[in-house]
């Protein structure tokens, strides 16, 4: 929601003003804007009627009933205009997705800006289908009271919210005899950590599709294709990350084998002096462990700094290459969103250290099995 009070407590009543923030700076909106707009529309209509009166033949001129009154359009619904005053009243409130009432483009300076098609305080006409065996198209007037942004273009460009009871009345979803109302969808919000599949299966068992024509599904089921694509991308990224770490592991393995070859004389001296094979092996294992700790620690710090300053880095890349990393007019966000998962970070660090230790096992075994006589026979 753009209005701070609506973020605390949602209301379908138009606020006085205060819409927008640094990210979405709306033009003047709310009741202040609505009153100014109503006065402007009234004055414009009066001037238009005056022009029509001036150009009309004398026989068609409208004479006001009382001196000082403004002539009215004979085709206008005077009863409705007398009852409804847009400067003091509003229609049923509606909250639109940010992409419905705004177009994100670049202004003359090249800065990304949301050009409003409407704003809180404007009246819009919504066409919807009536409920029943033979749905018909119905139209009603609504007053825009706020915008919402979920950061998902599918929702922001296709969803609007109105009071449930009012929508049920307008669509004919309330039985006039019993007063029982109907809905088409019920959404349940579960506690954090709840098993979605278990809840879905229990509901399906309680409401079998053979007896109840209910479609019960989780949000993961509803977003199946999107989540499948994201899962595929995540799998490919994990494979690439594993290959990169594997190459680093082979590099550690080759480096340790070279160290064993270069230090053959030193290893022979140590074993000739009575150093046990386990002690020699522990030297290389500790070396591999230390190398893994230092490497993974440096990588973790670098990665977290990269994530923390990713937007600044993106701007630097844009300056160097002249191309935007993420076009805000396409992805509909001005800053790259980031989310650090401590468990994932700890898993990557642990995996890197484990690979470094495993890569040092074979060189450590070779060094431990060196015989002092064989190691020193050519010295």
N, C-alpha and C positions, 0 to 999 in steps of 0.2 A: 504494500500500500504506500502511496505517496504522502498521504497526510499522517503525521505522527500520532494523532489521536486515534485514527482508524487502526493503527498497528497495535494499540493497546486494547481498544474495544471497537469492534466493527460496527458501523452504523450506516444505514442507507439514507440518512438525512444529509443534505448538503451542508458542508462546513462554511464558515464565514470566509476564511482565506487560509493561507499557510500551506498550500500544496507545493510539493516539489522539494528537492534538496540539491546538494552539489552535483550528484550524478544525473538527476532529472530536474533541471530547472525549468519549470513550467511558466508560461506567461500568467498574468493575473487570472486567478480562478476562484471559484466559490460564489458566495452570495454577492460579494462586492462586484464581481464581474457580471453576474446574472442581472443585477439591478441596472448596471450601466448598459448592458446589451438590451434589456427590455425598454429602457428609455430611448435608446437609439432606434430600435425597431418601431416604437410608437411614433417617434418624430418622422422617421422615414415614410411610414404608412400615411401619416397626415399630409406630408408634402406630396406624396404620390397621388393622394385623393384630390389635393388642391390642383395639381396639374391636370388630372382627368376632368375636374370640374371646369377648368379654364378652357380646355379644348372641346368640351361637350357642347352640343347645341343648346340654345336657351330653353327649349322645351324639355330637355332631360336634366336640367340642373336640379340638384337636391337642395332644398331649403331647410335649414335646421329648424327644429320645432321650437327651441328656446334660443334666445340671443346668447352669443358667446360659446355655444357648443360647437364641436367639430363635426362636420358631415361624416357620415359613416358609409361604408360600402354596403349597398342593398343586398349583395349576395353573401355577406358575412353572417356567421351565426352569432347574433347579438346576445343570445342567452348564455352561450359558452364564454364569450368574451367578458360578460358581466360577472360570471361566476369565477372564472380562473384568471388570476393576475400573476403573470410570470415574475413580476418584481417582488411578489410576496409569497408565492406558492411554488411548489415543484410537483412534477409527476412522480410516479414510483421510481425510487432510486435504482440505478444500475451501476455496477462496477465492471469496467471493461478491461480486457487484457491490454498491456502496454502497446503491443504491436497492432491492435485493432484501431486505436485512436491516434496512433503516431506513426510517422514514417521516418526511419533512421537514414539520414543522408549526410552529405557534407555541405557546409555552408560556403560562402565565398572565400573565407580564409582557409578552407580545407579542413576545418575542425568538424568532427562528428557531432551531429546535433539531431535531436528528435523534433521533427517538424509536426506540430499537433494538427490533426484533422478535426479534433474537437477537444474540449477541455472540461473539467468539472464546472458545471453550471449550464452547459449546453443541453438542449433537448434533442433526443434522437428517436427515430421511429424504428421499431423492431418488428419483424415479421416472423411468426413462429407457427407451428402446426398445432391444431387443436387435438385433444384426445378424443378417442371414439373409434367406431368401426370405419367411418369414412372421414379421415382427417381433412380439414380445410385450413387454408392459410388465413391467419388473423394478424392484425396490426395493432400496435399500441404505442403510445408515447411514453418515453422514459426520460428521466433526467440523469445525466452522468454525474455521479457523486465522487468518483475516485477511479484510479487505475491500479492494477496490480501487476507485479512482475515476478514470475517464478523461475526465470532464467532458462526455461524450455520453450523454444519457439512454437512448438506444437500447441502448448497451452496458452501462451501469451497472444497468439494470433487467432485462436478459435474459441475461447471461453469467455463468458460473461456471467456475472452473478446478480441475481435479483432476489427479493424476499420470497421464500418458498410458498407461503400461504397465498400471496398475491399471484404468483405464477400458476398455482393450482386453480385459483378462481378464474383466471383469464383463459386457461386451457380447458376448463370444464372437467377438472379432475376431482371435484368434490361432489359427492352424491347429494342432490337437493333434498331427498327424502330422509336419508339416514344421517347426512352430514359427515360421512366417512370420507376421508381424503385418500388419494392414491399417489404413489411415486413410481418412477421407472428405475431408479437406482438407489441402493443403500450402500454407503461406504463406511467401513469400520476402521478406526485407528487403534492399533494394538500397542501394548506397552513395549518399550525398548527391550530387545533381546527375545521377544516372543517368536516362536517358530511359525512362520507364515503357512508353510505346507500343512502342518498339523491342524491348524485352525481351519484351513480351507477344506481338508479332508473330513473333519468332523462336521462342518456345515453341510457338505455334500451328502454325508451319511444321514444327517438329520432331515435334509430336504432333497430326497432323491429326485433326479430329473424325470423319472418315470411318472411321478405324482405331482411334482411342482416344476413348472417351466421356468426355473431360475438358472441363470448362468452365474456360477460362483467361481471367482478367480481372484488371484492376488495381483498386486500391481506388477509383479514380475511376469505373470502370465499375460497381462495386458500389454506390456512393453517387450514381449518376447523377441520380435525381430531386432529391435534396437539393442537389447541386452545381448543377444546372440552375436551381433556385429562387434559390440564392445568386448565381449568375452574372447572373440577371435583375435582382435587386436591385442588384447592383454596377453593372450597365449603366445602370439608371435613376438611381442616385446620380451616376454620371459625367456623364450628360446634364444633370441638375440643376446640378451644379457648373459645367459648361461654360456653361450659360445664365446663371448668376450672374456668372461671369467676363466673358461677352459683354456683359452689361448694364454692368458696370464699364468695359469697353472703350469702349462707346458714350458713357459718361459722360466718359471721358478725351478722346475725339474731340470731343465738343461743347465741353468746357472749353477745349481747345486752339484750336478755331476761334474761340471768343469772345476768347481772348487775342490771336490774330492780328488780329482786328478792332479790339480796343482798342489794340493796339500798332502799328497801321498807320503812324502818324506816326514812331514810333521806328525802325521797320524801314526806312522811306523815308530817314531821316537816315543810318542806317548804310550803306545802299546808295549814297547820294549821296556819302558820304565814301570810297567805294571798297571796301566790304565785299563779298566775292564771294557769289554765290548759295549755293554749297556751304557757306560759313561760316554764313550765316543758317540754312540748313537743319539744320546740325549742332547749332545752339543748341537747337532744338526737339526734335531726336532725343535729345540728351543730357538734356534736361529730362524727356522721356518715359521714358528709361532710368533716370534717378535716381528718378523717381516709382515706377516698377515695382520697383526695388530696395528702396526704403523701405517700400512697401506690402506686397510679398511677404515681406520680412524681418519686419515687424511681425506679419503674419498667421501666419508660420511659428512665431514665438516664442509668440504667443497660442495657436495650435493645440497646440503641444507642452506648454505649461503646462496647457491644458484637459485633455489626455489624461493628464498626470501626476497631476492632482488631480480626475479625473472622478468618483471615488467620493465625495469631499468635496462636489463640486458637486451630485451626485445627492442626497446627504443634505440639502443646502440647499434643493433644489427640493422634496423631500419635506416639509420643514418649512414652506415657503411655500405649497405647494398642498395638503398633506395627503394626497397620493397617492404611492405608491411608483413609481419609474421602472421598476425591474425587480423583480418579486415573487420573492424567493428560493425560495419554495415551488413556483413554476412553472418558473423557469429553472434551478433547482438549482445556483446559485452565489451565494455571499454577497458577493463583490466583483465589479465589472464587469471582465472581463479586457480588457487592452489589449495591442496589439502594434504598435510603430512600425517602419515599413519605410523606411529611409533613401532607397532608390531612388525610392519613391513620393513622399516629401516633396520630394526634389530635382526630380522631374518636375513637380510642381505649382508649385514656385517658378519653375522655368525657363519654364513655360507662362505664368505670370502676368506675368513680365518681358517675354516675347516679345509678348504681347497689348498691353502698355503701349507698347512700342516701335512696333508696327504701327499702333496707334491714333494715334500722333503723326506718322505718315508723311504723310498727306494735309494736315494743317495745316502741316507743315514745307514741303511742296512749294508750297502756296499762298503762304506767306511768302517763299519763295525766288524765286517768279516775280513778285512785286510790282515794278513799275517805280517808280523813285524819283520821277519827275515825277507819275505818277498818285497816288502815296501822299501827295505834298505839295502838290498843286494847290489843295486847299481849306483849307490851313493858312495 
